Amino acid sequence: YKSKGKDGGYAELYALIGRWLCTEADGKVFTNAQGGDALGAITQASMQEYMRAQGEAQALLEWVKKFAMALLKHEQDTRD
């Protein structure tokens, strides 16, 4: 998503993933990543951390997809 540009939905998704993976909180994969830079953290991670981050990101994006589908359906229903 980072390579898609700094504006728009892809940038928002990249930022969301960065916040999810790199926030200084218990249970996060990368607690010392500067500025929520997921890509930087992943490239310096161990294989175990990388695999955990991959699973976390996939699970997060599944929820994002579910919320987006629900909101789009709600928006469509209100137009009809």
HUFENUR-V98934 format. One record per helix or strand of 2 or more residues. SS is the DSSP state (H for helix, E for strand). FROM is the first residue (numbers start at 0). TO is the last residue. If there is no record, write none. Layout:
ss | from | to
SS | FROM | TO
SS | FROM | TO
This chain:
ss | from | to
H | 1 | 3
H | 8 | 21
H | 33 | 35
H | 37 | 42
H | 46 | 78
